[in-house]
Amino acid sequence: MKTTIKKYLVAVTFLLSLVSYATEKNISSTIEGRKVKVEFTAVKKGQVLSIKNANSIVMYSDIIEMAGNYARTFDLTGLENGKYTTELEKDFETIIKPFLVENRLITFLPEENKTIFKPVIRTQDNLLLISKISLENQPVKITLYYKGEVIYTETAKDAKILNRALRLLKNKKGNYTVAISADNKNYQ
């Protein structure tokens, strides 16, 4: 009876710590014996759930097949001791939940949960508009290529909200490539 109450208390505490996220970001996990149930609400078809090790190597990946609530039970006891993350790749954000594996016991670290917002890139007439939210004030590196040649580069530091409008020359028509490095991730 005490074990059941403790499990529910852990699940409720974890869930309450995540209430600060918007409705689409509600996440919960429960530990039953040595199995872990990971749940996300308001997922969409095509989003990707991954489990990665400390070196960002994907240990498991699953493409969400139905919109709604997602729940999956994992037996993670075969993993080596170390820190891992579950990552839900959404359209404009990545929700990250870290956990530790120590001697085949799994401990979620809800105080380290975070959301990384992906950059948004769009064009309007001959303007290239780039927006990026970085709640942790991480540097954002922008590189613009035209025909494989770098024509613009910038590293923005200490900007929680980055907004850039770059004017493209009308006489240089063709394909441009934008590469953005932020939050230890690369986007193109």
Legacy VTK file of the C-alpha trace (Angstrom):
# vtk DataFile Version 3.0
C-alpha trace
ASCII
DATASET POLYDATA
POINTS 188 float
0.000 0.000 0.000
2.814 2.442 0.920
4.613 1.651 -2.337
1.484 2.421 -4.366
0.970 5.718 -2.544
4.626 6.647 -3.109
4.321 5.876 -6.834
1.231 8.066 -7.113
2.905 10.822 -5.099
5.933 10.770 -7.398
3.681 10.847 -10.472
1.536 13.675 -9.074
4.593 15.706 -8.008
6.144 15.238 -11.421
2.908 16.156 -13.185
2.435 19.267 -11.052
5.957 20.437 -11.860
5.006 20.346 -15.531
1.733 22.227 -15.205
3.567 25.449 -16.031
3.851 24.269 -19.626
1.076 25.156 -22.046
-1.610 22.532 -22.638
0.209 21.088 -25.639
3.283 20.496 -23.507
1.777 18.438 -20.713
4.046 15.506 -19.990
4.036 12.828 -17.357
5.978 9.713 -16.484
5.367 6.957 -14.021
7.713 4.274 -12.834
6.260 0.820 -12.305
8.880 -1.548 -11.000
11.664 -1.192 -13.544
9.470 -0.038 -16.408
8.813 3.590 -17.240
5.632 4.903 -18.798
6.150 8.122 -20.743
3.097 10.173 -21.648
2.587 13.314 -23.716
-0.733 15.020 -24.355
-1.754 16.881 -27.502
0.764 15.249 -29.843
0.337 15.351 -33.608
0.867 12.721 -36.252
4.427 12.849 -37.576
6.069 14.211 -34.435
9.065 12.195 -33.233
9.866 10.838 -29.766
13.523 9.912 -29.181
15.576 8.607 -26.303
19.167 9.861 -26.474
22.275 9.264 -24.408
24.550 11.990 -23.009
26.353 12.209 -26.381
23.034 12.842 -28.207
23.174 9.415 -29.843
19.647 8.155 -30.505
18.961 4.959 -28.558
15.290 4.748 -29.577
13.045 6.673 -31.938
9.313 6.505 -32.626
7.198 8.495 -35.093
3.834 9.468 -33.605
1.137 7.841 -35.728
-2.005 9.345 -34.232
-2.893 12.778 -32.910
-4.041 13.016 -29.301
-2.419 11.485 -26.251
0.741 9.402 -26.481
1.695 6.777 -23.910
4.399 4.173 -24.154
5.979 1.908 -21.545
9.727 1.392 -21.810
11.991 -1.096 -20.063
15.105 1.050 -19.726
16.936 -1.156 -17.236
19.205 -2.487 -20.009
20.755 0.948 -20.446
24.200 1.615 -19.017
24.559 3.978 -16.066
24.413 7.571 -17.193
22.230 10.504 -18.139
19.667 10.225 -20.935
16.864 12.336 -22.364
13.483 11.776 -23.905
12.885 14.350 -26.622
9.612 15.099 -28.358
10.246 16.919 -31.653
7.262 19.117 -32.420
6.733 21.593 -35.250
8.344 24.622 -33.610
9.782 23.214 -30.395
11.525 20.274 -28.773
10.426 19.141 -25.303
13.284 17.535 -23.371
12.961 15.389 -20.233
16.254 14.151 -18.737
16.599 11.036 -16.594
19.370 9.080 -14.902
20.034 5.367 -14.994
21.962 4.173 -11.949
22.305 0.490 -11.172
19.240 -0.311 -13.329
17.097 2.268 -11.488
15.565 5.137 -13.435
15.248 8.600 -11.893
13.559 11.396 -13.823
14.930 14.897 -13.272
11.840 17.129 -13.633
13.739 20.213 -12.485
15.849 19.888 -15.664
12.914 19.614 -18.094
13.084 22.237 -20.790
11.623 23.359 -24.061
13.843 24.451 -26.919
12.155 26.629 -29.501
13.194 26.044 -33.092
13.995 28.994 -35.343
11.276 30.225 -37.677
12.427 31.269 -41.138
10.195 32.791 -43.792
10.394 35.067 -46.783
8.323 38.085 -47.672
9.029 39.777 -50.998
12.842 40.024 -51.037
13.182 39.869 -47.233
14.397 36.860 -45.272
12.804 36.926 -41.798
14.411 34.894 -38.988
12.994 34.541 -35.458
14.358 32.477 -32.582
13.375 32.330 -28.916
16.163 31.318 -26.537
14.913 31.328 -22.956
18.370 30.373 -21.691
20.132 33.203 -23.584
22.177 30.776 -25.666
24.165 32.198 -28.619
22.486 31.863 -32.013
24.697 31.642 -35.091
23.124 32.529 -38.443
24.888 31.799 -41.734
23.341 32.670 -45.089
24.624 30.989 -48.255
24.037 31.880 -51.894
25.150 29.227 -54.391
27.263 27.565 -51.674
29.118 30.773 -50.768
28.734 32.483 -47.387
27.219 35.923 -47.916
26.232 36.733 -44.329
27.143 35.434 -40.891
26.281 36.607 -37.407
26.433 35.246 -33.881
23.848 36.844 -31.615
24.579 36.548 -27.895
22.352 37.205 -24.900
19.185 37.626 -26.939
16.114 35.946 -25.508
14.160 36.861 -28.618
16.070 37.150 -31.856
14.411 38.818 -34.851
16.369 39.464 -38.024
15.222 40.797 -41.377
17.771 40.370 -44.142
17.201 42.063 -47.485
18.051 39.801 -50.407
19.350 41.461 -53.546
16.837 41.446 -56.373
19.556 40.753 -58.933
20.688 37.592 -57.104
17.787 35.241 -57.753
18.001 31.571 -56.937
18.212 29.327 -53.936
19.580 30.608 -50.678
20.431 28.368 -47.735
20.146 29.437 -44.108
22.028 27.504 -41.412
21.294 28.241 -37.766
23.196 26.800 -34.803
21.557 27.207 -31.399
20.954 25.182 -28.232
23.528 22.558 -29.361
21.420 21.866 -32.454
21.781 22.738 -36.122
18.887 23.796 -38.344
18.806 24.294 -42.118
LINES 1 189
188 0 1 2 3 4 5 6 7 8 9 10 11 12 13 14 15 16 17 18 19 20 21 22 23 24 25 26 27 28 29 30 31 32 33 34 35 36 37 38 39 40 41 42 43 44 45 46 47 48 49 50 51 52 53 54 55 56 57 58 59 60 61 62 63 64 65 66 67 68 69 70 71 72 73 74 75 76 77 78 79 80 81 82 83 84 85 86 87 88 89 90 91 92 93 94 95 96 97 98 99 100 101 102 103 104 105 106 107 108 109 110 111 112 113 114 115 116 117 118 119 120 121 122 123 124 125 126 127 128 129 130 131 132 133 134 135 136 137 138 139 140 141 142 143 144 145 146 147 148 149 150 151 152 153 154 155 156 157 158 159 160 161 162 163 164 165 166 167 168 169 170 171 172 173 174 175 176 177 178 179 180 181 182 183 184 185 186 187
